[in-house]
């Protein structure tokens, strides 16, 4: 469950630029089901305990980008109607999931009420993972994955 094959899929632009590829992780069906169960359980935990802020629009069921746009538009119109200033900051966290530090993530689990066997399960799942990149008919080892696809810009 700790091994995956990474297949780079070309998006657009210069084919020699590694950032123009989306990295798809190929894994077993069992692992896909396991991850889905983990996702459902963690989402239930976060929703039940109201751990997500109201303005968290991404990756939440029943809340879409349109809701974020509506809220922003409504806040700006309210400010203008009240002759107040309105401002906004937008952040695009490109490849946010690729840059998550697992040690920091695991150290924050207790804060969010994830402890005991659940924490041990997540810790075991996230640590000591390895992968290979499959390009045409050859494989690259995990060190090459980091050098070629994460650090080369």
Number of C-alpha atoms within 10 A of each C-alpha: 12 13 15 17 19 21 18 19 12 15 11 11 10 11 11 8 14 17 21 16 18 16 17 13 14 16 14 12 9 10 15 13 11 12 13 12 12 15 12 11 12 14 17 12 15 15 12 10 11 10 12 13 7 7 10 11 17 10 10 11 8 7 13 13 11 10 13 15 12 11 13 14 12 12 14 17 14 14 14 12 9 9 9 10 9 11 8 6 4 5 5 6 8 8 11 8 8 9 10 10 9 13 11 9 12 17 11 12 15 11 9 11 14 17 13 9 9 14 16 13 12 17 17 12 13 14 12 9 12 13 18 19 23 16 12 8 5 8 16 15 12 16 11 13 17 11 10 16 18 14 10 10 8
